[in-house]
């Protein structure tokens, strides 16, 4: 699993990279191509709400991925 914060309390570079990879993967999917929104996998939205990419990034940076999404990512989900 990815630590969202580094030892100084800032977002870790690996977490930022994984968010970027997730956004790239999600934006290639048919749903995004049709409606220009993706389901937000943050710890509060839990893949329920469709949001624009910039909002999803902010949610992930501020809240982190939901626990279920973290398990999926650790298994190589994308």
Phi and psi restraints in degrees (range 20) as a CNS / XPLOR table:
assign (resid 1 and name C) (resid 2 and name N)
       (resid 2 and name CA) (resid 2 and name C) 1.0 -104.6 20.0 2
assign (resid 2 and name N) (resid 2 and name CA)
       (resid 2 and name C) (resid 3 and name N) 1.0 130.4 20.0 2
assign (resid 2 and name C) (resid 3 and name N)
       (resid 3 and name CA) (resid 3 and name C) 1.0 -76.6 20.0 2
assign (resid 3 and name N) (resid 3 and name CA)
       (resid 3 and name C) (resid 4 and name N) 1.0 127.1 20.0 2
assign (resid 3 and name C) (resid 4 and name N)
       (resid 4 and name CA) (resid 4 and name C) 1.0 -70.6 20.0 2
assign (resid 4 and name N) (resid 4 and name CA)
       (resid 4 and name C) (resid 5 and name N) 1.0 -36.0 20.0 2
assign (resid 4 and name C) (resid 5 and name N)
       (resid 5 and name CA) (resid 5 and name C) 1.0 -112.8 20.0 2
assign (resid 5 and name N) (resid 5 and name CA)
       (resid 5 and name C) (resid 6 and name N) 1.0 148.0 20.0 2
assign (resid 5 and name C) (resid 6 and name N)
       (resid 6 and name CA) (resid 6 and name C) 1.0 -86.3 20.0 2
assign (resid 6 and name N) (resid 6 and name CA)
       (resid 6 and name C) (resid 7 and name N) 1.0 -174.7 20.0 2
assign (resid 6 and name C) (resid 7 and name N)
       (resid 7 and name CA) (resid 7 and name C) 1.0 -65.6 20.0 2
assign (resid 7 and name N) (resid 7 and name CA)
       (resid 7 and name C) (resid 8 and name N) 1.0 -17.8 20.0 2
assign (resid 7 and name C) (resid 8 and name N)
       (resid 8 and name CA) (resid 8 and name C) 1.0 -93.9 20.0 2
assign (resid 8 and name N) (resid 8 and name CA)
       (resid 8 and name C) (resid 9 and name N) 1.0 -4.7 20.0 2
assign (resid 8 and name C) (resid 9 and name N)
       (resid 9 and name CA) (resid 9 and name C) 1.0 94.7 20.0 2
assign (resid 9 and name N) (resid 9 and name CA)
       (resid 9 and name C) (resid 10 and name N) 1.0 2.5 20.0 2
assign (resid 9 and name C) (resid 10 and name N)
       (resid 10 and name CA) (resid 10 and name C) 1.0 -90.4 20.0 2
assign (resid 10 and name N) (resid 10 and name CA)
       (resid 10 and name C) (resid 11 and name N) 1.0 161.5 20.0 2
assign (resid 10 and name C) (resid 11 and name N)
       (resid 11 and name CA) (resid 11 and name C) 1.0 -59.2 20.0 2
assign (resid 11 and name N) (resid 11 and name CA)
       (resid 11 and name C) (resid 12 and name N) 1.0 133.3 20.0 2
assign (resid 11 and name C) (resid 12 and name N)
       (resid 12 and name CA) (resid 12 and name C) 1.0 -75.3 20.0 2
assign (resid 12 and name N) (resid 12 and name CA)
       (resid 12 and name C) (resid 13 and name N) 1.0 150.0 20.0 2
assign (resid 12 and name C) (resid 13 and name N)
       (resid 13 and name CA) (resid 13 and name C) 1.0 -63.0 20.0 2
assign (resid 13 and name N) (resid 13 and name CA)
       (resid 13 and name C) (resid 14 and name N) 1.0 -36.8 20.0 2
assign (resid 13 and name C) (resid 14 and name N)
       (resid 14 and name CA) (resid 14 and name C) 1.0 -67.6 20.0 2
assign (resid 14 and name N) (resid 14 and name CA)
       (resid 14 and name C) (resid 15 and name N) 1.0 -37.3 20.0 2
assign (resid 14 and name C) (resid 15 and name N)
       (resid 15 and name CA) (resid 15 and name C) 1.0 -65.1 20.0 2
assign (resid 15 and name N) (resid 15 and name CA)
       (resid 15 and name C) (resid 16 and name N) 1.0 -44.7 20.0 2
assign (resid 15 and name C) (resid 16 and name N)
       (resid 16 and name CA) (resid 16 and name C) 1.0 -59.2 20.0 2
assign (resid 16 and name N) (resid 16 and name CA)
       (resid 16 and name C) (resid 17 and name N) 1.0 -41.5 20.0 2
assign (resid 16 and name C) (resid 17 and name N)
       (resid 17 and name CA) (resid 17 and name C) 1.0 -65.2 20.0 2
assign (resid 17 and name N) (resid 17 and name CA)
       (resid 17 and name C) (resid 18 and name N) 1.0 -40.6 20.0 2
assign (resid 17 and name C) (resid 18 and name N)
       (resid 18 and name CA) (resid 18 and name C) 1.0 -68.7 20.0 2
assign (resid 18 and name N) (resid 18 and name CA)
       (resid 18 and name C) (resid 19 and name N) 1.0 -35.6 20.0 2
assign (resid 18 and name C) (resid 19 and name N)
       (resid 19 and name CA) (resid 19 and name C) 1.0 -62.7 20.0 2
assign (resid 19 and name N) (resid 19 and name CA)
       (resid 19 and name C) (resid 20 and name N) 1.0 -44.6 20.0 2
assign (resid 19 and name C) (resid 20 and name N)
       (resid 20 and name CA) (resid 20 and name C) 1.0 -59.7 20.0 2
assign (resid 20 and name N) (resid 20 and name CA)
       (resid 20 and name C) (resid 21 and name N) 1.0 -45.5 20.0 2
assign (resid 20 and name C) (resid 21 and name N)
       (resid 21 and name CA) (resid 21 and name C) 1.0 -61.8 20.0 2
assign (resid 21 and name N) (resid 21 and name CA)
       (resid 21 and name C) (resid 22 and name N) 1.0 -42.7 20.0 2
assign (resid 21 and name C) (resid 22 and name N)
       (resid 22 and name CA) (resid 22 and name C) 1.0 -61.1 20.0 2
assign (resid 22 and name N) (resid 22 and name CA)
       (resid 22 and name C) (resid 23 and name N) 1.0 -46.8 20.0 2
assign (resid 22 and name C) (resid 23 and name N)
       (resid 23 and name CA) (resid 23 and name C) 1.0 -61.9 20.0 2
assign (resid 23 and name N) (resid 23 and name CA)
       (resid 23 and name C) (resid 24 and name N) 1.0 -42.3 20.0 2
assign (resid 23 and name C) (resid 24 and name N)
       (resid 24 and name CA) (resid 24 and name C) 1.0 -61.6 20.0 2
assign (resid 24 and name N) (resid 24 and name CA)
       (resid 24 and name C) (resid 25 and name N) 1.0 -45.2 20.0 2
assign (resid 24 and name C) (resid 25 and name N)
       (resid 25 and name CA) (resid 25 and name C) 1.0 -62.6 20.0 2
assign (resid 25 and name N) (resid 25 and name CA)
       (resid 25 and name C) (resid 26 and name N) 1.0 -48.9 20.0 2
assign (resid 25 and name C) (resid 26 and name N)
       (resid 26 and name CA) (resid 26 and name C) 1.0 -63.4 20.0 2
assign (resid 26 and name N) (resid 26 and name CA)
       (resid 26 and name C) (resid 27 and name N) 1.0 -36.2 20.0 2
assign (resid 26 and name C) (resid 27 and name N)
       (resid 27 and name CA) (resid 27 and name C) 1.0 -74.7 20.0 2
assign (resid 27 and name N) (resid 27 and name CA)
       (resid 27 and name C) (resid 28 and name N) 1.0 -10.6 20.0 2
assign (resid 27 and name C) (resid 28 and name N)
       (resid 28 and name CA) (resid 28 and name C) 1.0 -88.5 20.0 2
assign (resid 28 and name N) (resid 28 and name CA)
       (resid 28 and name C) (resid 29 and name N) 1.0 -9.1 20.0 2
assign (resid 28 and name C) (resid 29 and name N)
       (resid 29 and name CA) (resid 29 and name C) 1.0 -79.4 20.0 2
assign (resid 29 and name N) (resid 29 and name CA)
       (resid 29 and name C) (resid 30 and name N) 1.0 155.6 20.0 2
assign (resid 29 and name C) (resid 30 and name N)
       (resid 30 and name CA) (resid 30 and name C) 1.0 -59.8 20.0 2
assign (resid 30 and name N) (resid 30 and name CA)
       (resid 30 and name C) (resid 31 and name N) 1.0 -40.6 20.0 2
assign (resid 30 and name C) (resid 31 and name N)
       (resid 31 and name CA) (resid 31 and name C) 1.0 -58.9 20.0 2
assign (resid 31 and name N) (resid 31 and name CA)
       (resid 31 and name C) (resid 32 and name N) 1.0 -46.0 20.0 2
assign (resid 31 and name C) (resid 32 and name N)
       (resid 32 and name CA) (resid 32 and name C) 1.0 -63.3 20.0 2
assign (resid 32 and name N) (resid 32 and name CA)
       (resid 32 and name C) (resid 33 and name N) 1.0 -40.7 20.0 2
assign (resid 32 and name C) (resid 33 and name N)
       (resid 33 and name CA) (resid 33 and name C) 1.0 -60.7 20.0 2
assign (resid 33 and name N) (resid 33 and name CA)
       (resid 33 and name C) (resid 34 and name N) 1.0 -32.1 20.0 2
assign (resid 33 and name C) (resid 34 and name N)
       (resid 34 and name CA) (resid 34 and name C) 1.0 -83.5 20.0 2
assign (resid 34 and name N) (resid 34 and name CA)
       (resid 34 and name C) (resid 35 and name N) 1.0 -45.0 20.0 2
assign (resid 34 and name C) (resid 35 and name N)
       (resid 35 and name CA) (resid 35 and name C) 1.0 -115.3 20.0 2
assign (resid 35 and name N) (resid 35 and name CA)
       (resid 35 and name C) (resid 36 and name N) 1.0 -3.3 20.0 2
assign (resid 35 and name C) (resid 36 and name N)
       (resid 36 and name CA) (resid 36 and name C) 1.0 60.3 20.0 2
assign (resid 36 and name N) (resid 36 and name CA)
       (resid 36 and name C) (resid 37 and name N) 1.0 31.3 20.0 2
assign (resid 36 and name C) (resid 37 and name N)
       (resid 37 and name CA) (resid 37 and name C) 1.0 -141.0 20.0 2
assign (resid 37 and name N) (resid 37 and name CA)
       (resid 37 and name C) (resid 38 and name N) 1.0 155.2 20.0 2
assign (resid 37 and name C) (resid 38 and name N)
       (resid 38 and name CA) (resid 38 and name C) 1.0 -129.3 20.0 2
assign (resid 38 and name N) (resid 38 and name CA)
       (resid 38 and name C) (resid 39 and name N) 1.0 159.6 20.0 2
assign (resid 38 and name C) (resid 39 and name N)
       (resid 39 and name CA) (resid 39 and name C) 1.0 -72.3 20.0 2
assign (resid 39 and name N) (resid 39 and name CA)
       (resid 39 and name C) (resid 40 and name N) 1.0 135.1 20.0 2
assign (resid 39 and name C) (resid 40 and name N)
       (resid 40 and name CA) (resid 40 and name C) 1.0 -85.3 20.0 2
assign (resid 40 and name N) (resid 40 and name CA)
       (resid 40 and name C) (resid 41 and name N) 1.0 119.4 20.0 2
assign (resid 40 and name C) (resid 41 and name N)
       (resid 41 and name CA) (resid 41 and name C) 1.0 -92.4 20.0 2
assign (resid 41 and name N) (resid 41 and name CA)
       (resid 41 and name C) (resid 42 and name N) 1.0 23.5 20.0 2
assign (resid 41 and name C) (resid 42 and name N)
       (resid 42 and name CA) (resid 42 and name C) 1.0 -73.4 20.0 2
assign (resid 42 and name N) (resid 42 and name CA)
       (resid 42 and name C) (resid 43 and name N) 1.0 169.4 20.0 2
assign (resid 42 and name C) (resid 43 and name N)
       (resid 43 and name CA) (resid 43 and name C) 1.0 -64.9 20.0 2
assign (resid 43 and name N) (resid 43 and name CA)
       (resid 43 and name C) (resid 44 and name N) 1.0 -16.8 20.0 2
assign (resid 43 and name C) (resid 44 and name N)
       (resid 44 and name CA) (resid 44 and name C) 1.0 -99.4 20.0 2
assign (resid 44 and name N) (resid 44 and name CA)
       (resid 44 and name C) (resid 45 and name N) 1.0 -41.0 20.0 2
assign (resid 44 and name C) (resid 45 and name N)
       (resid 45 and name CA) (resid 45 and name C) 1.0 -79.9 20.0 2
assign (resid 45 and name N) (resid 45 and name CA)
       (resid 45 and name C) (resid 46 and name N) 1.0 -30.3 20.0 2
assign (resid 45 and name C) (resid 46 and name N)
       (resid 46 and name CA) (resid 46 and name C) 1.0 51.3 20.0 2
assign (resid 46 and name N) (resid 46 and name CA)
       (resid 46 and name C) (resid 47 and name N) 1.0 43.2 20.0 2
assign (resid 46 and name C) (resid 47 and name N)
       (resid 47 and name CA) (resid 47 and name C) 1.0 62.3 20.0 2
assign (resid 47 and name N) (resid 47 and name CA)
       (resid 47 and name C) (resid 48 and name N) 1.0 28.8 20.0 2
assign (resid 47 and name C) (resid 48 and name N)
       (resid 48 and name CA) (resid 48 and name C) 1.0 -100.2 20.0 2
assign (resid 48 and name N) (resid 48 and name CA)
       (resid 48 and name C) (resid 49 and name N) 1.0 -43.3 20.0 2
assign (resid 48 and name C) (resid 49 and name N)
       (resid 49 and name CA) (resid 49 and name C) 1.0 -93.9 20.0 2
assign (resid 49 and name N) (resid 49 and name CA)
       (resid 49 and name C) (resid 50 and name N) 1.0 135.6 20.0 2
assign (resid 49 and name C) (resid 50 and name N)
       (resid 50 and name CA) (resid 50 and name C) 1.0 -87.0 20.0 2
assign (resid 50 and name N) (resid 50 and name CA)
       (resid 50 and name C) (resid 51 and name N) 1.0 125.3 20.0 2
assign (resid 50 and name C) (resid 51 and name N)
       (resid 51 and name CA) (resid 51 and name C) 1.0 -134.9 20.0 2
assign (resid 51 and name N) (resid 51 and name CA)
       (resid 51 and name C) (resid 52 and name N) 1.0 163.1 20.0 2
assign (resid 51 and name C) (resid 52 and name N)
       (resid 52 and name CA) (resid 52 and name C) 1.0 -71.5 20.0 2
assign (resid 52 and name N) (resid 52 and name CA)
       (resid 52 and name C) (resid 53 and name N) 1.0 160.3 20.0 2
assign (resid 52 and name C) (resid 53 and name N)
       (resid 53 and name CA) (resid 53 and name C) 1.0 -61.0 20.0 2
assign (resid 53 and name N) (resid 53 and name CA)
       (resid 53 and name C) (resid 54 and name N) 1.0 -41.2 20.0 2
assign (resid 53 and name C) (resid 54 and name N)
       (resid 54 and name CA) (resid 54 and name C) 1.0 -63.6 20.0 2
assign (resid 54 and name N) (resid 54 and name CA)
       (resid 54 and name C) (resid 55 and name N) 1.0 -38.6 20.0 2
assign (resid 54 and name C) (resid 55 and name N)
       (resid 55 and name CA) (resid 55 and name C) 1.0 -67.5 20.0 2
assign (resid 55 and name N) (resid 55 and name CA)
       (resid 55 and name C) (resid 56 and name N) 1.0 -41.0 20.0 2
assign (resid 55 and name C) (resid 56 and name N)
       (resid 56 and name CA) (resid 56 and name C) 1.0 -61.1 20.0 2
assign (resid 56 and name N) (resid 56 and name CA)
       (resid 56 and name C) (resid 57 and name N) 1.0 -44.2 20.0 2
assign (resid 56 and name C) (resid 57 and name N)
       (resid 57 and name CA) (resid 57 and name C) 1.0 -57.6 20.0 2
assign (resid 57 and name N) (resid 57 and name CA)
       (resid 57 and name C) (resid 58 and name N) 1.0 -47.9 20.0 2
assign (resid 57 and name C) (resid 58 and name N)
       (resid 58 and name CA) (resid 58 and name C) 1.0 -60.6 20.0 2
assign (resid 58 and name N) (resid 58 and name CA)
       (resid 58 and name C) (resid 59 and name N) 1.0 -43.7 20.0 2
assign (resid 58 and name C) (resid 59 and name N)
       (resid 59 and name CA) (resid 59 and name C) 1.0 -60.0 20.0 2
assign (resid 59 and name N) (resid 59 and name CA)
       (resid 59 and name C) (resid 60 and name N) 1.0 -44.5 20.0 2
assign (resid 59 and name C) (resid 60 and name N)
       (resid 60 and name CA) (resid 60 and name C) 1.0 -66.7 20.0 2
assign (resid 60 and name N) (resid 60 and name CA)
       (resid 60 and name C) (resid 61 and name N) 1.0 -41.6 20.0 2
assign (resid 60 and name C) (resid 61 and name N)
       (resid 61 and name CA) (resid 61 and name C) 1.0 -64.4 20.0 2
assign (resid 61 and name N) (resid 61 and name CA)
       (resid 61 and name C) (resid 62 and name N) 1.0 -39.4 20.0 2
assign (resid 61 and name C) (resid 62 and name N)
       (resid 62 and name CA) (resid 62 and name C) 1.0 -84.1 20.0 2
assign (resid 62 and name N) (resid 62 and name CA)
       (resid 62 and name C) (resid 63 and name N) 1.0 -33.1 20.0 2
assign (resid 62 and name C) (resid 63 and name N)
       (resid 63 and name CA) (resid 63 and name C) 1.0 -115.4 20.0 2
assign (resid 63 and name N) (resid 63 and name CA)
       (resid 63 and name C) (resid 64 and name N) 1.0 -19.4 20.0 2
assign (resid 63 and name C) (resid 64 and name N)
       (resid 64 and name CA) (resid 64 and name C) 1.0 79.7 20.0 2
assign (resid 64 and name N) (resid 64 and name CA)
       (resid 64 and name C) (resid 65 and name N) 1.0 172.2 20.0 2
assign (resid 64 and name C) (resid 65 and name N)
       (resid 65 and name CA) (resid 65 and name C) 1.0 -74.9 20.0 2
assign (resid 65 and name N) (resid 65 and name CA)
       (resid 65 and name C) (resid 66 and name N) 1.0 151.1 20.0 2
assign (resid 65 and name C) (resid 66 and name N)
       (resid 66 and name CA) (resid 66 and name C) 1.0 -62.5 20.0 2
assign (resid 66 and name N) (resid 66 and name CA)
       (resid 66 and name C) (resid 67 and name N) 1.0 154.0 20.0 2
assign (resid 66 and name C) (resid 67 and name N)
       (resid 67 and name CA) (resid 67 and name C) 1.0 -56.8 20.0 2
assign (resid 67 and name N) (resid 67 and name CA)
       (resid 67 and name C) (resid 68 and name N) 1.0 -37.9 20.0 2
assign (resid 67 and name C) (resid 68 and name N)
       (resid 68 and name CA) (resid 68 and name C) 1.0 -64.6 20.0 2
assign (resid 68 and name N) (resid 68 and name CA)
       (resid 68 and name C) (resid 69 and name N) 1.0 -41.9 20.0 2
assign (resid 68 and name C) (resid 69 and name N)
       (resid 69 and name CA) (resid 69 and name C) 1.0 -65.4 20.0 2
assign (resid 69 and name N) (resid 69 and name CA)
       (resid 69 and name C) (resid 70 and name N) 1.0 -37.7 20.0 2
assign (resid 69 and name C) (resid 70 and name N)
       (resid 70 and name CA) (resid 70 and name C) 1.0 -62.1 20.0 2
assign (resid 70 and name N) (resid 70 and name CA)
       (resid 70 and name C) (resid 71 and name N) 1.0 -39.5 20.0 2
assign (resid 70 and name C) (resid 71 and name N)
       (resid 71 and name CA) (resid 71 and name C) 1.0 -63.4 20.0 2
assign (resid 71 and name N) (resid 71 and name CA)
       (resid 71 and name C) (resid 72 and name N) 1.0 -45.2 20.0 2
assign (resid 71 and name C) (resid 72 and name N)
       (resid 72 and name CA) (resid 72 and name C) 1.0 -61.1 20.0 2
assign (resid 72 and name N) (resid 72 and name CA)
       (resid 72 and name C) (resid 73 and name N) 1.0 -43.7 20.0 2
assign (resid 72 and name C) (resid 73 and name N)
       (resid 73 and name CA) (resid 73 and name C) 1.0 -65.1 20.0 2
assign (resid 73 and name N) (resid 73 and name CA)
       (resid 73 and name C) (resid 74 and name N) 1.0 -39.0 20.0 2
assign (resid 73 and name C) (resid 74 and name N)
       (resid 74 and name CA) (resid 74 and name C) 1.0 -68.8 20.0 2
assign (resid 74 and name N) (resid 74 and name CA)
       (resid 74 and name C) (resid 75 and name N) 1.0 -19.2 20.0 2
assign (resid 74 and name C) (resid 75 and name N)
       (resid 75 and name CA) (resid 75 and name C) 1.0 -91.7 20.0 2
assign (resid 75 and name N) (resid 75 and name CA)
       (resid 75 and name C) (resid 76 and name N) 1.0 8.2 20.0 2
assign (resid 75 and name C) (resid 76 and name N)
       (resid 76 and name CA) (resid 76 and name C) 1.0 82.2 20.0 2
assign (resid 76 and name N) (resid 76 and name CA)
       (resid 76 and name C) (resid 77 and name N) 1.0 39.0 20.0 2
assign (resid 76 and name C) (resid 77 and name N)
       (resid 77 and name CA) (resid 77 and name C) 1.0 -59.3 20.0 2
assign (resid 77 and name N) (resid 77 and name CA)
       (resid 77 and name C) (resid 78 and name N) 1.0 -20.3 20.0 2
